[in-house]
Each structure stands twice: as C-alpha cells, then as structure tokens.
Amino acid sequence: FGEKIGRAFQIQDDFLDIMADDGKSGKIAGGDVINGKKTYLLLRSIELTTGNDHRLLQSIIENNGISADRVPEIRSIYQRCGVLDETRLLIHRDTENALSAVDKLPHAEGREYLKGFANILVKRDY
C-alpha cells in the first residue's frame, strides 16, 4: 500500500506543480522545471519527444532549470507528447493498486481509514 500510494502522491505532486494555479496552491507554476528537478513528467517526456521539443526538455536537466517564462512552453510540450494523460492514468492505476492491497487487510476499521487517506491524497488539487 505505502509504496503505491507514495508513488501516486509524488507523481500527483509533480503533475500539480506544472499545472498549478499560482493563486490557489501558493506555489509558482512549473517550479520543478524552473529548478531543474528530474520529475516523472520531465523524464518521460524526454523519452517521448524528438527534435526541438526533446532538446528543450533535455536542456532543463543540463542547465539545472529553465526560466519561468518558458513554463507554458514546457506545459504545451507535455500536452502534445501525451505525458499529461499518461500521468493521470498512472496516478489512477497506482491508487487502485494501493486500494486493492488495503482490501486484503484483516481489520475493517483500518481498511476504511487507509482508503479515506488514499482518496484525500490523490484527489487534492494543490
């Protein structure tokens, strides 16, 4: 349970970072790419892209980040290469696998608590 929900949470966090509404989350949208963090979205999109898109994404790692004014361009690349949709599916799959593991636990009250916890984690939008 912990491994699956932890991974879903981290990938959700990376997803929310690039899609953030600055006012709602209190975080700067795209903070991870601005700071050159090697997130699932960045690494997977490097695998999925070619040409100028690939070079731009690779430069984020090579240069330890990118300027904030390029974040919309990165978001657009993520959309075009399909990594945003793929990420949504991955979060859903990991959450379902975590919940499936919880169903195997013997203590009913504990199961419900963990299911509620998992749903709160992955349904957050900031």
Backbone as ProteinMPNN parsed JSONL, in Angstrom:
{"seq_chain_A": "FGEKIGRAFQIQDDFLDIMADDGKSGKIAGGDVINGKKTYLLLRSIELTTGNDHRLLQSIIENNGISADRVPEIRSIYQRCGVLDETRLLIHRDTENALSAVDKLPHAEGREYLKGFANILVKRDY", "coords_chain_A": {"N_chain_A": [[0.833, -1.199, 0.0], [1.806, 1.305, 0.93], [4.003, 1.894, -0.77], [2.788, 2.082, -3.324], [0.797, 4.102, -2.962], [2.412, 6.134, -2.138], [4.005, 6.593, -4.402], [2.003, 7.364, -6.216], [1.166, 9.707, -4.944], [3.519, 11.311, -5.115], [3.881, 11.561, -7.895], [1.484, 12.792, -8.522], [1.93, 15.187, -7.181], [4.025, 16.25, -8.72], [2.655, 16.536, -11.139], [0.65, 18.39, -10.413], [2.291, 20.534, -9.888], [3.245, 21.46, -12.413], [0.86, 22.126, -13.559], [-0.185, 24.016, -11.941], [-2.214, 26.556, -10.447], [-1.182, 29.556, -9.705], [-2.262, 31.26, -7.667], [-3.933, 29.585, -6.171], [-2.476, 27.354, -5.139], [-0.301, 28.449, -3.902], [2.187, 27.937, -4.72], [4.677, 28.475, -7.213], [3.782, 28.078, -10.526], [5.135, 25.419, -12.335], [7.46, 25.198, -10.898], [9.127, 22.985, -10.479], [10.348, 22.444, -13.016], [11.557, 24.889, -13.414], [13.472, 24.789, -11.463], [14.932, 22.647, -12.307], [14.312, 20.004, -11.569], [14.227, 16.471, -11.713], [11.623, 15.164, -12.608], [8.961, 12.694, -12.925], [7.306, 13.452, -15.073], [8.987, 15.123, -16.634], [11.193, 13.402, -17.25], [9.896, 11.278, -18.565], [8.706, 12.644, -20.695], [10.95, 13.423, -22.095], [11.709, 10.97, -23.108], [9.603, 10.582, -24.879], [9.672, 12.551, -26.827], [11.068, 14.286, -29.742], [13.467, 16.09, -31.735], [13.267, 19.682, -31.587], [11.633, 19.952, -29.299], [12.512, 17.83, -27.693], [15.199, 18.585, -27.316], [14.885, 21.0, -25.896], [13.647, 20.081, -23.52], [15.646, 18.357, -22.577], [17.6, 20.25, -22.067], [16.73, 21.4, -19.729], [17.538, 19.679, -17.717], [20.322, 19.631, -18.2], [21.023, 22.305, -17.774], [20.247, 22.753, -15.214], [17.662, 23.755, -14.81], [15.163, 26.145, -15.961], [13.985, 29.234, -17.351], [11.253, 31.019, -15.844], [9.443, 32.116, -17.662], [9.295, 30.28, -19.684], [7.792, 28.179, -18.896], [5.008, 27.832, -19.747], [5.501, 26.896, -22.342], [6.777, 24.458, -21.859], [4.711, 23.104, -20.574], [2.965, 22.931, -22.734], [4.42, 21.236, -24.433], [4.392, 18.922, -22.866], [1.676, 18.377, -23.009], [1.312, 17.924, -25.786], [2.96, 15.659, -26.253], [1.695, 13.736, -24.834], [2.194, 13.077, -22.196], [0.835, 14.173, -20.02], [-1.763, 13.049, -20.004], [-0.996, 10.368, -19.787], [0.184, 10.435, -17.285], [-1.977, 11.025, -15.6], [-3.383, 8.599, -15.86], [-1.499, 6.826, -14.769], [-1.357, 7.696, -12.095], [-3.968, 7.095, -11.316], [-3.96, 4.281, -11.695], [-1.925, 3.438, -9.876], [-3.104, 4.269, -7.496], [-5.426, 2.685, -7.458], [-4.199, 0.159, -7.284], [-3.012, 0.403, -4.773], [-5.288, 0.645, -3.164], [-6.392, -1.839, -3.626], [-4.544, -3.459, -2.336], [-5.071, -2.689, 0.269], [-7.593, -3.774, 0.645], [-7.025, -6.372, 1.253], [-6.306, -6.45, 3.856], [-6.872, -7.525, 7.254], [-8.304, -6.093, 9.229], [-11.17, -4.313, 9.426], [-11.821, -1.622, 10.168], [-9.351, -0.328, 9.998], [-8.864, -0.642, 7.282], [-10.795, 1.037, 6.097], [-9.971, 3.521, 7.038], [-7.424, 3.775, 5.8], [-8.221, 3.726, 3.113], [-9.726, 6.086, 2.965], [-7.705, 7.933, 3.532], [-6.011, 7.524, 1.307], [-7.688, 8.39, -0.775], [-7.999, 11.106, -0.146], [-5.37, 12.006, -0.519], [-4.865, 11.647, -3.314], [-6.882, 13.04, -4.567], [-6.503, 15.665, -4.197], [-6.051, 19.074, -5.222], [-4.044, 20.869, -5.126]], "CA_chain_A": [[0.0, 0.0, 0.0], [2.616, 2.506, 1.102], [4.793, 2.169, -1.969], [1.903, 2.504, -4.42], [0.162, 5.393, -2.691], [3.504, 7.11, -2.098], [4.356, 6.932, -5.78], [0.879, 8.129, -6.767], [1.215, 11.033, -4.331], [4.64, 12.077, -5.663], [3.604, 11.879, -9.3], [0.407, 13.793, -8.461], [2.57, 16.436, -6.783], [4.734, 16.738, -9.91], [1.615, 16.935, -12.091], [0.037, 19.631, -9.928], [3.287, 21.597, -9.989], [3.281, 22.028, -13.763], [-0.477, 22.595, -13.895], [-0.623, 24.845, -10.808], [-2.788, 27.893, -10.488], [-0.335, 30.216, -8.711], [-3.017, 31.793, -6.548], [-4.577, 28.544, -5.374], [-1.553, 26.462, -4.452], [0.747, 29.17, -3.201], [3.439, 27.582, -5.37], [4.857, 29.01, -8.561], [3.543, 27.049, -11.539], [6.344, 24.979, -13.017], [8.628, 25.316, -10.026], [10.025, 21.844, -10.654], [11.185, 22.625, -14.211], [12.365, 26.091, -13.181], [14.595, 24.365, -10.623], [15.631, 21.526, -12.926], [14.05, 18.719, -10.901], [14.009, 15.345, -12.62], [10.327, 14.574, -12.276], [8.446, 11.686, -13.849], [6.81, 14.108, -16.287], [10.114, 15.578, -17.443], [11.954, 12.266, -17.768], [9.072, 10.537, -19.524], [8.516, 13.455, -21.903], [12.206, 13.337, -22.853], [11.621, 9.699, -23.845], [8.524, 10.622, -25.872], [9.817, 13.646, -27.79], [12.212, 14.36, -30.645], [13.7, 17.423, -32.287], [13.389, 20.855, -30.716], [10.997, 19.676, -28.008], [13.429, 16.968, -26.942], [16.374, 19.382, -26.93], [14.487, 21.939, -24.845], [13.45, 19.322, -22.283], [16.969, 17.898, -22.135], [18.337, 21.413, -21.556], [16.3, 21.654, -18.35], [18.433, 18.889, -16.866], [21.704, 20.062, -18.421], [21.226, 23.661, -17.25], [19.668, 22.817, -13.859], [16.438, 24.534, -14.771], [14.725, 26.943, -17.098], [13.357, 30.47, -16.871], [9.815, 30.908, -15.572], [8.649, 32.492, -18.829], [9.219, 29.145, -20.61], [6.928, 27.142, -18.314], [3.88, 27.495, -20.632], [6.018, 26.116, -23.471], [7.001, 23.102, -21.353], [3.369, 22.539, -20.37], [2.456, 22.625, -24.067], [5.131, 20.03, -24.885], [3.833, 17.81, -22.09], [0.349, 18.083, -23.563], [1.468, 17.367, -27.137], [3.578, 14.326, -26.273], [0.793, 12.804, -24.167], [2.626, 12.71, -20.846], [-0.154, 14.586, -19.016], [-2.785, 11.996, -19.958], [-0.336, 9.166, -19.276], [0.396, 10.64, -15.854], [-3.286, 10.846, -14.945], [-3.661, 7.158, -15.826], [-0.557, 6.211, -13.834], [-1.817, 8.042, -10.745], [-5.178, 6.297, -11.084], [-3.579, 2.866, -11.579], [-1.22, 3.233, -8.61], [-4.081, 4.415, -6.413], [-6.248, 1.47, -7.466], [-3.374, -0.935, -6.766], [-2.873, 0.622, -3.33], [-6.578, 0.317, -2.548], [-6.532, -3.292, -3.718], [-3.722, -4.008, -1.252], [-5.79, -2.407, 1.517], [-8.72, -4.711, 0.74], [-6.536, -7.657, 1.756], [-6.03, -6.336, 5.291], [-7.916, -8.179, 8.039], [-9.016, -5.211, 10.156], [-12.076, -3.484, 8.616], [-11.713, -0.199, 10.507], [-8.087, 0.132, 9.426], [-9.019, -0.566, 5.823], [-11.563, 2.24, 5.745], [-9.109, 4.671, 7.317], [-6.416, 3.861, 4.742], [-8.904, 4.095, 1.864], [-10.025, 7.516, 3.06], [-6.424, 8.633, 3.433], [-5.574, 7.441, -0.086], [-8.553, 9.244, -1.595], [-7.654, 12.503, 0.137], [-4.076, 12.304, -1.129], [-4.853, 11.718, -4.776], [-7.925, 13.925, -5.091], [-6.162, 17.06, -3.909], [-5.779, 19.838, -6.441], [-2.97, 21.836, -4.842]], "C_chain_A": [[0.869, 1.252, 0.0], [3.403, 2.89, -0.136], [3.918, 2.715, -3.099], [1.291, 3.877, -4.166], [1.219, 6.492, -2.618], [3.916, 7.552, -3.493], [3.246, 7.758, -6.427], [0.897, 9.557, -6.236], [2.32, 11.881, -4.957], [4.387, 12.475, -7.114], [2.481, 12.905, -9.394], [0.992, 15.162, -8.114], [3.303, 17.068, -7.969], [3.747, 17.255, -10.954], [1.004, 18.273, -11.682], [1.0, 20.806, -10.036], [3.255, 22.254, -11.369], [1.932, 22.614, -14.157], [-1.009, 23.609, -12.883], [-1.236, 26.172, -11.228], [-2.075, 28.633, -9.36], [-1.098, 30.688, -7.478], [-3.576, 30.726, -5.628], [-3.582, 27.744, -4.539], [-0.529, 27.192, -3.603], [2.124, 28.859, -3.767], [3.487, 28.256, -6.735], [4.642, 27.869, -9.547], [4.85, 26.714, -12.24], [7.602, 25.071, -12.191], [9.621, 24.18, -10.203], [10.913, 22.011, -11.885], [12.052, 23.869, -14.086], [13.624, 25.716, -12.406], [15.331, 23.137, -11.147], [15.426, 20.183, -12.257], [13.699, 17.648, -11.927], [12.734, 14.606, -12.221], [9.961, 13.486, -13.279], [8.025, 12.338, -15.164], [7.951, 14.537, -17.2], [10.847, 14.393, -18.066], [11.165, 11.478, -18.809], [8.872, 11.336, -20.809], [9.796, 13.505, -22.738], [12.213, 12.053, -23.682], [10.645, 9.784, -25.018], [8.725, 11.643, -26.987], [11.057, 13.492, -28.662], [12.417, 15.827, -31.011], [13.831, 18.516, -31.25], [12.764, 20.636, -29.342], [11.93, 18.86, -27.12], [14.636, 17.768, -26.441], [16.039, 20.36, -25.809], [14.318, 21.216, -23.51], [14.783, 18.84, -21.714], [17.766, 19.051, -21.528], [17.935, 21.764, -20.126], [17.211, 20.91, -17.386], [19.862, 19.409, -16.98], [22.004, 21.411, -17.79], [20.662, 23.85, -15.846], [18.468, 23.747, -13.777], [16.213, 25.347, -16.023], [14.049, 28.194, -16.551], [11.843, 30.301, -16.774], [8.963, 31.234, -16.794], [8.521, 31.359, -19.855], [8.316, 28.022, -20.095], [5.72, 26.832, -19.203], [4.304, 26.653, -21.843], [6.247, 24.655, -23.056], [5.66, 22.398, -21.154], [2.766, 22.118, -21.714], [3.127, 21.369, -24.644], [4.582, 18.805, -24.166], [2.475, 17.396, -22.653], [0.479, 17.382, -24.915], [2.006, 15.938, -27.13], [2.749, 13.29, -25.518], [1.152, 12.456, -22.739], [1.62, 13.13, -19.777], [-1.25, 13.529, -18.875], [-2.207, 10.702, -19.383], [-0.156, 9.253, -17.761], [-0.906, 10.479, -15.081], [-3.626, 9.36, -14.803], [-2.762, 6.438, -14.827], [-0.965, 6.476, -12.387], [-3.038, 7.196, -10.388], [-4.827, 4.823, -10.854], [-2.878, 2.588, -10.252], [-2.165, 3.343, -7.421], [-4.961, 3.176, -6.319], [-5.472, 0.275, -6.922], [-3.179, -0.816, -5.259], [-4.158, 0.237, -2.613], [-6.844, -1.187, -2.582], [-5.728, -3.979, -2.617], [-4.409, -3.816, 0.095], [-6.928, -3.403, 1.714], [-8.31, -6.065, 1.317], [-6.233, -7.623, 3.253], [-7.188, -6.916, 6.102], [-8.792, -7.243, 8.875], [-9.855, -4.196, 9.38], [-11.928, -1.993, 8.899], [-10.436, 0.404, 9.918], [-8.158, 0.277, 7.921], [-9.722, 0.716, 5.42], [-10.745, 3.507, 5.97], [-8.094, 4.862, 6.191], [-7.037, 4.235, 3.397], [-9.238, 5.586, 1.851], [-8.783, 8.361, 2.896], [-5.946, 8.666, 1.981], [-6.396, 8.365, -0.973], [-8.278, 10.724, -1.371], [-6.366, 12.885, -0.578], [-4.177, 12.525, -2.63], [-5.929, 12.611, -5.362], [-7.642, 15.39, -4.802], [-5.866, 17.778, -5.222], [-4.798, 20.974, -6.191], [-1.908, 21.173, -4.007]], "O_chain_A": [[0.69, 2.146, -0.827], [3.466, 4.062, -0.508], [4.276, 3.698, -3.749], [1.27, 4.723, -5.06], [0.961, 7.637, -2.988], [4.149, 8.736, -3.737], [3.523, 8.744, -7.11], [0.67, 10.507, -6.986], [2.09, 13.042, -5.296], [4.656, 13.611, -7.505], [2.519, 13.791, -10.248], [0.593, 16.175, -8.687], [3.21, 18.275, -8.193], [3.98, 18.29, -11.578], [0.861, 19.177, -12.505], [0.577, 21.942, -10.25], [3.239, 23.481, -11.47], [1.869, 23.506, -15.003], [-2.168, 24.015, -12.968], [-0.835, 26.801, -12.207], [-2.334, 28.368, -8.186], [-0.617, 30.528, -6.356], [-3.681, 30.946, -4.421], [-3.826, 27.488, -3.36], [0.046, 26.611, -2.683], [3.119, 29.449, -3.344], [2.452, 28.565, -7.327], [5.254, 26.809, -9.415], [5.579, 27.601, -12.683], [8.705, 25.027, -12.735], [10.829, 24.389, -10.09], [12.113, 21.749, -11.812], [13.17, 23.896, -14.6], [14.703, 26.252, -12.657], [16.253, 22.643, -10.499], [16.282, 19.305, -12.365], [12.966, 17.898, -12.884], [12.779, 13.558, -11.578], [10.57, 13.372, -14.343], [8.348, 11.837, -16.241], [7.885, 14.334, -18.412], [11.094, 14.379, -19.271], [11.72, 11.06, -19.825], [8.869, 10.763, -21.899], [9.728, 13.618, -23.961], [12.669, 12.051, -24.826], [10.845, 9.127, -26.039], [8.016, 11.602, -27.992], [11.957, 12.701, -28.379], [11.625, 16.69, -30.633], [14.416, 18.324, -30.184], [13.309, 21.085, -28.333], [12.111, 19.167, -25.942], [15.04, 17.64, -25.286], [16.823, 20.529, -24.875], [14.797, 21.693, -22.482], [15.012, 18.911, -20.506], [18.524, 18.85, -20.579], [18.721, 22.362, -19.391], [17.608, 21.453, -16.356], [20.536, 19.605, -15.968], [23.118, 21.641, -17.321], [20.604, 24.972, -15.343], [18.285, 24.446, -12.78], [16.955, 25.256, -17.001], [13.593, 28.205, -15.408], [11.238, 29.538, -17.527], [7.871, 30.686, -16.948], [7.729, 31.462, -20.792], [8.104, 27.027, -20.788], [5.422, 25.655, -19.403], [3.547, 25.8, -22.307], [5.944, 23.733, -23.814], [5.5, 21.235, -21.523], [2.132, 21.067, -21.812], [2.466, 20.541, -25.27], [4.336, 17.772, -24.787], [2.17, 16.208, -22.756], [-0.171, 16.365, -25.156], [1.558, 15.101, -27.914], [3.061, 12.1, -25.555], [0.486, 11.624, -22.122], [1.558, 12.499, -18.722], [-1.622, 13.159, -17.762], [-2.858, 10.026, -18.585], [-0.322, 8.263, -17.048], [-0.924, 9.86, -14.018], [-4.097, 8.921, -13.754], [-3.215, 5.539, -14.119], [-0.92, 5.573, -11.551], [-3.124, 6.65, -9.288], [-5.338, 4.197, -9.926], [-3.199, 1.61, -9.576], [-2.04, 2.595, -6.452], [-5.213, 2.672, -5.225], [-6.026, -0.535, -6.179], [-3.182, -1.822, -4.549], [-4.121, -0.421, -1.573], [-7.455, -1.735, -1.664], [-6.18, -4.965, -2.034], [-4.334, -4.686, 0.963], [-7.192, -3.828, 2.839], [-9.152, -6.815, 1.811], [-5.936, -8.659, 3.848], [-8.346, -6.816, 5.696], [-9.928, -7.596, 9.193], [-9.298, -3.306, 8.739], [-11.912, -1.185, 7.97], [-10.453, 1.521, 9.4], [-7.585, 1.204, 7.349], [-9.284, 1.405, 4.498], [-10.819, 4.451, 5.183], [-7.92, 5.971, 5.686], [-6.437, 4.984, 2.627], [-9.052, 6.262, 0.839], [-8.798, 9.382, 2.207], [-5.527, 9.711, 1.484], [-5.843, 9.051, -1.833], [-8.322, 11.512, -2.316], [-6.276, 13.958, -1.174], [-3.627, 13.494, -3.155], [-5.887, 12.912, -6.555], [-8.452, 16.258, -5.127], [-5.478, 17.153, -6.209], [-4.737, 21.93, -6.963], [-0.914, 21.808, -3.655]]}, "name": "protein", "num_of_chains": 1, "seq": "FGEKIGRAFQIQDDFLDIMADDGKSGKIAGGDVINGKKTYLLLRSIELTTGNDHRLLQSIIENNGISADRVPEIRSIYQRCGVLDETRLLIHRDTENALSAVDKLPHAEGREYLKGFANILVKRDY"}
